[in-house]
Amino acid sequence: MAGLSAAWRLSAPGWRERFDSITVYQRGWRLGGKAASSRGVNGRIEEHGLHIWLGSYENAFGLLRECYAELDRPRTDPAAPVQTWDQALIPADNLGLAERWGTDWLVWLGTFTRNDELPGDPGGTGREMTAVGFLQRALGLVIDFAESIRDPLPEGLILSGSPDPPAGADIAGVVRRGVLAALLALTEAPPAGTAAPELLGTVLDAIRGALDYEKRPEHKRSWLLMSLVTATARGILADQLITDPRGFRAINDEDFGAWLLRHGGHRDVLEFPLIRGLYDLVFGYEDADPRRPAFGAGLAVFLTGLVLFEYKGAVFWKMTAGMGDIVIAPIYQVLRQRGVTFEFFHRLDGLHLDARHQAIDAITMGRQVRLADGIDHYEPLTTVRGLPVFPARPLGDQVSASDRARIHDWHSLETHWGREADAGNRVLRRGVDFDHVVLAVSLGMVDIVAKELVADRPDWRDMTTHVRTVATQGLQIWLRRDEPSLGWRGKPAVTTSAYLPPFETWASMAQTLWAEEWPDDDPARTVAYFCGSLDAPWPIDEDPASYVRRCEERVRADAVKFMNRGIGLWFPKAVSEAGFAWDLLCGQHVSVNIDPSDRYVQSVPGSDRYRLRPDESGYDNLVLAGDWTDCGMNAGCIEAAVRSGLQAANVLLGRGRHYGIRGYYLP
Ligand SMILES: Cc1cc2nc3c(=O)[nH]c(=O)nc-3n(C[C@H](O)[C@H](O)[C@H](O)COP(=O)(O)OP(=O)(O)OC[C@H]3O[C@@H](n4cnc5c(N)ncnc54)[C@H](O)[C@@H]3O)c2cc1C
């Protein structure tokens, strides 16, 4: 996504006055990287991983809206079933959190209120997310929350443990007074001999005493939310984030949970589903170990604010088909229209420095396959139900007959461990084949393709050492019955989190079924996407083939175990004592994301300071693009990738880094 975003801005109308050509080199046959998806059996959408957009992704929405406007499908492709950006992504307000209650699990359902705004409005500038703004909104949230438990039809945020909130549970007054008291504890000078956290603790303990904390989930949630917000507020004030020029960054060396405890948060807050859901959102566990949560505190506070308080329209937006179909293919189509060249089946092997170590002098590449005679440009899209999409394998007739016969494992063209021999090599030379380079592989691949640079510069070494990645796994299942008859009691189109590893997150994706081609006599009525992190260390000290095999076997075994033992929380009628009712299943797709470039880029404490900005490569003709750069939103997400790509382009265009970037976040 970052590379495409850079190409997007570089190729804005008039680009030929600046550049002779813009070329995107891509290994394999699909674009999109972690955001890629393609179509398999029955036209089913096969994703790299579950993707939801936040209503605060101003730059990503802005780009996509420009893209659909320029693509102008009503004129150029009136038969395509997705014509406009708002048919491509639709609001998704329903949230669910899994909550451990004794030895059981509860499902905590919530709905976020919509607002009248739309993300990515043309000309929008985004907003600034400040510590003060965060404080104001967070305290308001606690009061709204308590009100919502009392009032079955509130105006604001609704979060309740069951779809039928308990009547007459008047804890709103307790919480309102509690917030005021806690605020006083934060702002007033404590009585002589009392430290502020102690005073805060006393106030919160008193409130807890007035609630039925041990027996009533909604009381416990209310109190934990209060403990969370007051600890955050206290931390913001005590660590002077309001005046610190580094803003939220000032606390990024500390883990969020540890920071909350240091500022008086109760221990139980660490198990609070909202907190666990936040860690799940960013795969924030060292080596995928749920016992080792790792998420920089500043970024955690900042992201919480962005998710909860800065959304436009809806808190989440879901794609109405695959991310490859809805986002990546349209961007590709417009870039082609603009004259950008795509070289598929080109695997970057190395960037090579000039003698003075000031610039990239040569680029070496493996040419994975040759194109068929008479084809000088591989066209990667096909259509399913009239929608341009990427297929699950290359479109064979465009590949030379000899390579078609030679290659058995097409998937291996997309991985570092591909066992298929190359059809040839390519060396690009500075001044002949290129002038400027945008490096847009993901962080896990940097050590491999930029070996010379990592050896040359300590800041590159620091970055690749301290910024961490984690493998992930995705499971998609298609079922023959609809969600209510599988036992789901919540609203449709929910997104849930905070459940058991390895599939902590579940999103209901029934809104994509129209785009697939299930047989009329055996249609899929439910499609569920699950994902989570995967304990697969990198770099490895074992034979790559056995590493890949071991990880694949493990993910399959985990998926079966999850279906038999875990999925019952969401779909109780799909399981019995004997496990999952397998006859319900009409399709499944598993994604084992262990390739170095596919590893998710984390935001572990102490790593933020080592990220390089898109303009900080240290080499004259190289800029960096990816969610791993320091782009002002240093978390692994689509918005970060887009921001980074746009910034990389700004540098090449001689503009300021923030030119045309919406939202001014981490300074
Ligand atoms: C399971 C999962 C779920 C996620 N869910 C969400 C979500 O819900 N919402 C959200 O906002 N974000 C989500 N993300 C994060 C999001 O996918 C990433 O932040 C984003 O896609 C990163 O984009 P990128 O361009 O920086 O990197 P990548 O997508 O990794 O792109 C790197 C590109 O480099 C190419 N490449 C790598 N090596 C080579 C080579 N040697 N030669 C040629 N090409 C090469 C790759 O093929 C790819 O095209 C999720 C990530 C994962 C793993």
Ligand as a Chemical Component Dictionary entry (heavy atoms), coordinates in Angstrom:
data_LIG
# 
_chem_comp.id                   LIG 
_chem_comp.type                 NON-POLYMER 
_chem_comp.pdbx_formal_charge   0 
_chem_comp.three_letter_code    LIG 
# 
loop_
_chem_comp_atom.comp_id 
_chem_comp_atom.atom_id 
_chem_comp_atom.alt_atom_id 
_chem_comp_atom.type_symbol 
_chem_comp_atom.charge 
_chem_comp_atom.model_Cartn_x 
_chem_comp_atom.model_Cartn_y 
_chem_comp_atom.model_Cartn_z 
_chem_comp_atom.pdbx_ordinal 
LIG C1  C1  C 0 -3.196 -10.216 9.589  1  
LIG C2  C2  C 0 -3.157 -8.721  9.407  2  
LIG C3  C3  C 0 -4.309 -7.978  9.619  3  
LIG C4  C4  C 0 -4.268 -6.596  9.467  4  
LIG N1  N1  N 0 -5.425 -5.878  9.681  5  
LIG C5  C5  C 0 -5.420 -4.549  9.491  6  
LIG C6  C6  C 0 -6.620 -3.817  9.630  7  
LIG O1  O1  O 0 -7.679 -4.360  9.933  8  
LIG N2  N2  N 0 -6.571 -2.475  9.406  9  
LIG C7  C7  C 0 -5.411 -1.842  9.078  10 
LIG O2  O2  O 0 -5.421 -0.626  8.885  11 
LIG N3  N3  N 0 -4.257 -2.520  8.945  12 
LIG C8  C8  C 0 -4.232 -3.858  9.142  13 
LIG N4  N4  N 0 -3.074 -4.554  8.990  14 
LIG C9  C9  C 0 -1.835 -3.823  8.697  15 
LIG C10 C10 C 0 -1.706 -3.464  7.210  16 
LIG O3  O3  O 0 -1.934 -4.606  6.433  17 
LIG C11 C11 C 0 -0.298 -2.958  6.936  18 
LIG O4  O4  O 0 -0.007 -1.916  7.837  19 
LIG C12 C12 C 0 -0.106 -2.416  5.530  20 
LIG O5  O5  O 0 -0.661 -3.263  4.568  21 
LIG C13 C13 C 0 1.393  -2.239  5.287  22 
LIG O6  O6  O 0 1.602  -1.771  4.001  23 
LIG P1  P1  P 0 3.098  -1.594  3.485  24 
LIG O7  O7  O 0 2.992  -1.082  2.101  25 
LIG O8  O8  O 0 3.864  -0.807  4.481  26 
LIG O9  O9  O 0 3.759  -3.051  3.504  27 
LIG P2  P2  P 0 3.367  -4.394  2.741  28 
LIG O10 O10 O 0 1.912  -4.503  2.592  29 
LIG O11 O11 O 0 4.061  -5.485  3.452  30 
LIG O12 O12 O 0 3.972  -4.202  1.281  31 
LIG C14 C14 C 0 5.274  -4.560  0.932  32 
LIG C15 C15 C 0 5.332  -4.800  -0.560 33 
LIG O13 O13 O 0 6.657  -5.173  -0.922 34 
LIG C16 C16 C 0 6.601  -6.314  -1.754 35 
LIG N5  N5  N 0 7.873  -7.031  -1.620 36 
LIG C17 C17 C 0 8.418  -7.523  -0.501 37 
LIG N6  N6  N 0 9.622  -8.070  -0.776 38 
LIG C18 C18 C 0 9.827  -7.901  -2.104 39 
LIG C19 C19 C 0 10.891 -8.217  -2.973 40 
LIG N7  N7  N 0 11.978 -8.841  -2.530 41 
LIG N8  N8  N 0 10.771 -7.883  -4.269 42 
LIG C20 C20 C 0 9.663  -7.246  -4.746 43 
LIG N9  N9  N 0 8.614  -6.917  -3.968 44 
LIG C21 C21 C 0 8.715  -7.234  -2.661 45 
LIG C22 C22 C 0 5.423  -7.100  -1.218 46 
LIG O14 O14 O 0 4.998  -8.054  -2.156 47 
LIG C23 C23 C 0 4.432  -5.955  -1.021 48 
LIG O15 O15 O 0 3.832  -5.640  -2.256 49 
LIG C24 C24 C 0 -3.071 -5.933  9.130  50 
LIG C25 C25 C 0 -1.924 -6.674  8.924  51 
LIG C26 C26 C 0 -1.950 -8.043  9.070  52 
LIG C27 C27 C 0 -0.689 -8.820  8.870  53 
# 
loop_
_chem_comp_bond.comp_id 
_chem_comp_bond.atom_id_1 
_chem_comp_bond.atom_id_2 
_chem_comp_bond.value_order 
_chem_comp_bond.pdbx_ordinal 
LIG C1  C2  SING 1  
LIG C2  C3  SING 2  
LIG C2  C26 DOUB 3  
LIG C3  C4  DOUB 4  
LIG C4  N1  SING 5  
LIG C4  C24 SING 6  
LIG N1  C5  DOUB 7  
LIG C5  C6  SING 8  
LIG C5  C8  SING 9  
LIG C6  O1  DOUB 10 
LIG C6  N2  SING 11 
LIG N2  C7  SING 12 
LIG C7  O2  DOUB 13 
LIG C7  N3  SING 14 
LIG N3  C8  DOUB 15 
LIG C8  N4  SING 16 
LIG N4  C9  SING 17 
LIG N4  C24 SING 18 
LIG C9  C10 SING 19 
LIG C10 O3  SING 20 
LIG C10 C11 SING 21 
LIG C11 O4  SING 22 
LIG C11 C12 SING 23 
LIG C12 O5  SING 24 
LIG C12 C13 SING 25 
LIG C13 O6  SING 26 
LIG O6  P1  SING 27 
LIG P1  O7  DOUB 28 
LIG P1  O8  SING 29 
LIG P1  O9  SING 30 
LIG O9  P2  SING 31 
LIG P2  O10 DOUB 32 
LIG P2  O11 SING 33 
LIG P2  O12 SING 34 
LIG O12 C14 SING 35 
LIG C14 C15 SING 36 
LIG C15 O13 SING 37 
LIG C15 C23 SING 38 
LIG O13 C16 SING 39 
LIG C16 N5  SING 40 
LIG C16 C22 SING 41 
LIG N5  C17 SING 42 
LIG N5  C21 SING 43 
LIG C17 N6  DOUB 44 
LIG N6  C18 SING 45 
LIG C18 C19 SING 46 
LIG C18 C21 DOUB 47 
LIG C19 N7  SING 48 
LIG C19 N8  DOUB 49 
LIG N8  C20 SING 50 
LIG C20 N9  DOUB 51 
LIG N9  C21 SING 52 
LIG C22 O14 SING 53 
LIG C22 C23 SING 54 
LIG C23 O15 SING 55 
LIG C24 C25 DOUB 56 
LIG C25 C26 SING 57 
LIG C26 C27 SING 58 
# 
